[in-house]
Amino acid sequence: MRLRGAGMEADLPGGWEGRIRRGPQDRPGARAAGGATRTEPRQSDEDLATAHLGNFPLPADRGDFGSGAVDGMTADDAFVALLEYEPASARTALFAREGMPRRLTTADFSPASLQRTLPGQAGTQVFFHEADRAFCLYVVLGNVARAPRTIGEVNRVLARVKVERR
């Protein structure tokens, strides 16, 4: 399955599905340029992209970081969110890492990295910039005990995601 939208592209293997959307973000406490915390979307949020990818059926109603989706994950499931932040953020310290990580390891995952801790799950969160755009990569594994196999699937997906310059 090939997804394309909002200046992103993902070529997903069999058994994976996803959605890419552009529009207002649901990220309380997102950092605006200059480090100020904001709780209300700004006009520029209309152009920001969110991609959700999973090797399980994604529910239609889910939050930016997967609430509504990760709750029903099984041990072999993986959820990937790629969340764009306002362009000026690409030049801030939080997004200093250049390029999306394409190769994650078990050491990158921890239950402490989850937005909401669920039994057995582990997650990772990486902020970066690519193509002059600021992003957060957020990945949840259904069961940390099965991480080596599931991370291999996630890495194959990440290798096939492209971010275009706007």
Secondary structure as UniProt FT lines:
FT   STRAND          2..5
FT   TURN            6..7
FT   STRAND          8..11
FT   TURN            14..15
FT   STRAND          17..22
FT   TURN            28..29
FT   HELIX           33..35
FT   HELIX           43..47
FT   STRAND          49..54
FT   TURN            64..65
FT   TURN            67..69
FT   HELIX           70..72
FT   TURN            75..76
FT   STRAND          78..85
FT   HELIX           87..91
FT   HELIX           93..95
FT   HELIX           106..108
FT   HELIX           111..113
FT   TURN            119..120
FT   STRAND          122..130
FT   TURN            131..132
FT   STRAND          133..141
FT   HELIX           144..146
FT   HELIX           147..158
FT   TURN            159..160
FT   STRAND          161..163
//
